[in-house]
Amino acid sequence: MKNWDDLRIFLAVAHAGRIAAAARALGIDTTTVGRRLQRLEASIGQPLFETVGGERRLSEAGQQLLQHAETIDASILSATEGERGSGVAGHVRLSVAEGLATHVLAPRLARFQAAHPRIRLDLITASGFLDPSKREADIAVMLARPRNRQLIATRLADYRLRLYATPAHLAAHGTPADRAALERHVLIGYVPEHIHAPELDYLSEVHDGLVARLRSTSINVQHAMVRSGAGIGILPDFVAAKDAALVSVLPDLVLTRAFWFVTHADGQTAPRIQAVSQWLREATAVTG
């Protein structure tokens, strides 16, 4: 390999999953990205990506190259930053639930950035979780422990959920005395066909036959619905407990879930992964 800059192209496509998205991130045209990838694959003698459903997924050779490319990328970053070149460097893609990212991680990013100014951190909150076994993410914070043997999973933190509403809503519609009484109230929850993890199916655990009348795929939208007085919803305590506009409904009714820290077995000891791991553990300690 004579042109090491081709690795920058490869990394952008590996992280973005699509040539067009990588080209936009790099500020070059898609033809150039495609041509440089072809040149890199020719120099290695193996395809680096497979196209699945319009997305570029790393081949076995691509997964192997990714580890070396990210190491080189971090080394180049260190070498070009002069006096700022000490400490952990590199790019980390973190797939995480929207509520956790919004209410727990984002408010604590300034402190992380101050401690690790040379780590480029992507918080990816798309519906569902990216899969570290496919190199879609470096770290995923999941709601259940994965069974894939390529992945290393450790329990990150437990968190609790309760029913919440506004005092004005309860004054207008009454406060349910028990779980069965919830059937007579407007409930807020997830869109059933878009629930990407069974751990999010809260209402069926509360009482048989409960159906949400107002629904969203976003926990932040659900929070806004409850906060507006539209109905009663199940929200994590780390989202709603400190919201002065809300009160707990049936406060003895508590659901418990867990966050799992998931990485690929090959990358868990990388310094940049260790740095993000430590920050995640400190940040999520407040969710318990």
Buried (B, 14 or more C-beta within 10 A) or exposed (E): EEEEEBBBBBBBBBBBBBBEBBBBEBEBEBEEBBEBBEBBBEEBEEBBBEEEEEBBBBBEBBBBBBBEBBEBBBEBBBEEBEEEEEBBBBBBBBBBBBBBBBBBBEEBBEEBEEEBEBBBBEBBBEEEBBBBBBBBBBBBBBBBEBEBEBBBBEEBBEBBBBBBBBEEBBEEBEBBEEBEEBEEBBBBBBEEEEBBBEBBEBBEBBBEEBEBEBBBBBBBBBBEBBBBBBBBBBBBBBBBEEBEBBBBBBEEBEBEBBBBBBBBEBBBEBBBBEBBBEBBEEBBEEBE
